[in-house]
Amino acid sequence: MSQAPEVSREPVVTPMRVAIGFCLVAPFVAMLWVGSYARTDPSLGGIPFFYWYQMAWVAISTALTMTAYKLWQRDQRGRAARKGGEQR
């Protein structure tokens, strides 16, 4: 007879996963809220605000995605360590 699958008692939504979600959603919200950056002033080095704001978000999005990935790795290592500790 086969055994029933083991049910995990760990919460699915944790503070770390909320932070990961924030890191991934923030760039979308910033780019979809067009009214916040649909203007020309202040310019930076002759580049209108509309353009340099979007270019800045390319770098910010990269940093946030990298942060989310590192947090996800840490979360998965922690879950694996806790799961390994429960089996002993």
Phi, psi and omega in degrees: 000139180276152180272153177291144179297146180286132180265127180283138179263001180286143178291145179282320180263114179238164177303324180293320179290329174294318178297320177298315179299318178299315180300326182275332183271330185306314179298323179296315180297317181298322181279331180281340179272071188297326181301338181283340183228012180276070179203171182256334181258144000277144178269154181235107181063033180086355179267125180299152182308317182309317184279315183289333175297315179293321178294323178296323180291338174297312179292318180297317180297321178298314180295319180292322178293319178296319177297316179299319179296315180295320177295321178297316177300315179298319179297317181291322176296319179296318178294319179295320180293318178293322179292320177295325179289330179287330184283342182280000000 
